């Protein structure tokens, strides 16, 4: 098993984990945008929310595996890209409006990742 976990695989797993995190956040957004459901259990115990939190738990496991070769100082940079993925998926999948404020936020995140790696 150790031979399969090369540094390249671990970096790819970390990036995949960030993508899965973004996907779970998109699922939560779609649930938040639904109307008509009333009551605590119907809002929080439905398939979208359960799958979303399951994906987040899966991301925790993926990140633990990725940390075998990805330095701890690099992981926050990789996980921060999930916000960029949420922005992109929100625009493409949910047809959210791309505002200058959102673009500025994504630019700040990307700049922060770049600066932290200098």
N, C-alpha and C positions, 0 to 999 in steps of 0.2 A: 504494500500500500504506500509506503514511503517513497518508492521510486516513481509513483504516479503523481505525487505532489511536487512537481518541479516549480521553481520560481515563476515561470510563465503561467502555469496552471493556476497558481495561487493568486497572481495578479488578475488573471481573467475571472477567477471566482469572485474576487473582491469587486470588480467592475460589474459582473453579473448580479451580485448582491445589491449594489446600488440601483441597478435597473429594476430588480424585483421589489425593492423598497418603493420606488416611484410607482410601479404598477399597483402596489397595494394602496398607496395614497390616492391614486386615481379611482380605485374601487370605492374607497371611503368617500371621495368627493361625489361619485355618482349616487351613493346612498344618501348623502347629505342633501343632494339636489332633488330627491324624490319628495313628493308631497302626498298627503292623504293618509299616510300611516300614522296611527295614533297609538299612544301607549308606550310605556317604557320597553317592553319586550319586543314589540314589533319594530321599534327603531334600532335597538342595539343587538338583538338576537335574531338576525336574519342572515341569509347566505352570503351576501356581499361583505358584511362586517366580519363574519366568522372566517371567510376565506382570506380577507385582507389581513386580519391578525395572524392567521396561520402563515401567510407569506412573510410577514414581519418576523415571526419566530424562525422560519426557514432562513431568513437573511442572517439572523444571529448565528445560526449553525454554520452557514457558509463563511461568515466572517471569522469564526473561530478556526476553521480549516485554512482560510487564506492567511491568517496570522503566522502560519508555520514559516513562510518565507517573505511576507510583506512586512516591512518594518512598521512598528507602531506609530512612528512619526508620519508615515505615508497614508495610513488607513483613514484618518479624518479627511484628507484631501480627496480620496476616492469616494468616501461616503457623502461628501458635500456635493458631488456631482448628481446625486439623486434629486436635488432641487432643480437642477437644469433639466433632467429627464422629466420631472413633473411639469415644468413649464412647457416643454416640447409636446408631451403627451396631452396636456390640457388643451393646447391649441389644436392639435391634430385630431384627437379622439373626442374631446368634449366640446370642441368648437368654441373655446373660451377666447375672449377678445385679447389680442396682444397689444398691451398698452406700453407707452414709453416707460412708465414706472416699473413694470414687470421686466422689460428688457434691461433697464438700469440695474435692477436687483440681480438678474442673472449675470450681467457684466461684472458686478461687484464680487459675486461668488467666484467667477472664473478668475478675476484678478487676484482675489485672495488665495486661491489655490496656486496660481503661478508664483505669487510673491512668497508664499510659504515654502516653495520648493527651490527658491534661489539660494 
